[in-house]
């Protein structure tokens, strides 16, 4: 048994969580994020956590990391210079896109920037038809000319996406072999290796994204691995968007799978928390410095989706199609809004109060940090109203200048609106809470779930500050605040399993599919999955394989994923798949048609390597809150003297402490409003419930 270390880079702070595998004792170190070199904060944070908790490198069993490098490269358009090789006549697939648009009635909206300019998009004369048969042989002379031109351009990576290569990859493999032989060391991403699935635009986009961010990710991870090796730490694992970790070589094979790794870690931690507390139905709410994320956990299960876009305006993921670059990789299904502690409040030309999407981030940060920020943020509003300490945060390590918060809000919000500072601050919180409540509704009410049947798991540096107000809005009766809530996503990194997803297109009606052919195709995916698990060095007893298939009714445009049992493929197994699809269709859309033939489109294999389970425990001996035992807090427009207590001093009885109270700990503040009560359970979790 040893220590696990998880590192999550946030918009304001980089969180390093440590977990003792034997006792479940958790701790955290927080250091300011370093946007100019994210790895510097990672190394500093790990060093600080090891010193604070007396951890030697020899006792560390796992180092897991959630990185924003991939997402940032796409958002900031700072990826590699890449080339794209396509079938003759298809070089402009990335530019033509789909017809979906973020705003149906905006005739002047701009599509996301194309990752590969047209001068670096090349065509090859070749053609494979929809049955996987060669219609036009590969033009070898043309291939040599393209390779020579790519060499002249000096690109950093190449994406190759030929027509119907997901059915027959012979031409793509030949192109890949030629490129790798002529240009050794140049990253080459073949669509048949990255995403052997139907839909030309999505397949090309995913392959291009991998090429665009691959060199950036490789450079970052190489430097980071070198720094961690210098500290004597074990090999690094990277969090994937599907909620599992994998080693660095696997991450570099599929860089697009690292998108949204930080938010995914938080949802995984919430799932583990729900199992530990016997609460299988949770809505996870993660509010950090720049964004707030919500996801739904029903009966202990997390939904994933492959219908995801990244890098577009607002970075809203799956909720507005046409905003970014599609990536067809499994991503934990969550809603994300630009609402965090650093989100900037501003007035639009009509004088309406807005919050976000711009954020003060780590540099310069909120005005109260006195690091150069002069615009009012959500954190400044919380300081003015007394929800956050007006003296210091992080257990006294971060001084707070409340006067700077008041000045920023007065200048930019209160005076222009003719309000006092407290009114303006309350308005900022109403606006941002409304935005975050919408994210909670997206994952619950808009999916046919009654939010009142779920508990709200609140974490992130700012989540427990706002959680009770959001629960009140949605009629949720219980808020759960886990240990080290400010670094809970980092804690999720050390509580997850090794996981990797494999998929390919298999297009056939279920009642007409050849079981032997399907068995062979599944066997190929399973062989790749088992090889990955063997390379990770995990015992076979800790490894598991799951199978599923994307299915649809005839003439439907999109699919639903249904489980496909293990073992040899038989007609009975296929009938069970069809039954599972019918039930999934009923749950999703409210109806099913058992008499309608079901088509398989893609088959999927998920490989999981189970790491030893852990339980979360909060330190009952937490130090008392530094500062005043009471402070003036605004409730319903009036200032009230409110008790301020430490998390460890919160009563553990069934009655708890009635609100209003402020519960403080090193990395977070929990706000308990009037009409609510707070107590600690036997694991040290804070339970905030409505008073009778």
KALINNOR-V145875 format. One record per helix or strand. SS is the DSSP state (2 for helix, 1 for strand). FROM is the first residue (numbers start at 0). TO is the last residue. If there is no record, write none. Layout:
BEGIN
<<SS,FROM,TO> <SS,FROM,TO>>
END
This chain:
BEGIN
<<1,2,8> <1,12,19> <1,24,31> <2,37,51> <2,56,58> <1,59,65> <2,68,74> <1,81,86> <2,92,95> <2,117,119> <1,120,123> <1,126,127> <1,133,135> <2,139,152> <1,156,160> <2,169,181> <1,186,189> <2,190,193> <1,195,195> <2,199,229> <1,235,238> <1,244,246> <2,247,252> <2,254,257> <2,260,276> <1,281,286> <1,291,297> <1,300,301> <1,303,304> <1,307,309> <2,312,314> <1,324,326> <1,330,331> <1,333,336> <1,342,346> <1,352,358> <2,366,368> <1,376,376> <2,377,383> <1,391,392> <2,393,395> <1,397,398> <2,401,416> <2,420,442> <2,444,446> <2,450,452> <1,454,458> <2,462,473> <1,477,480> <2,484,492> <1,497,508> <2,509,511> <2,514,534> <2,539,541> <1,542,552> <1,559,563> <2,570,588> <1,597,608> <1,616,616> <1,629,634> <1,637,645> <2,646,648> <1,656,657> <1,660,664> <1,667,671> <1,675,679> <1,685,689>>
END
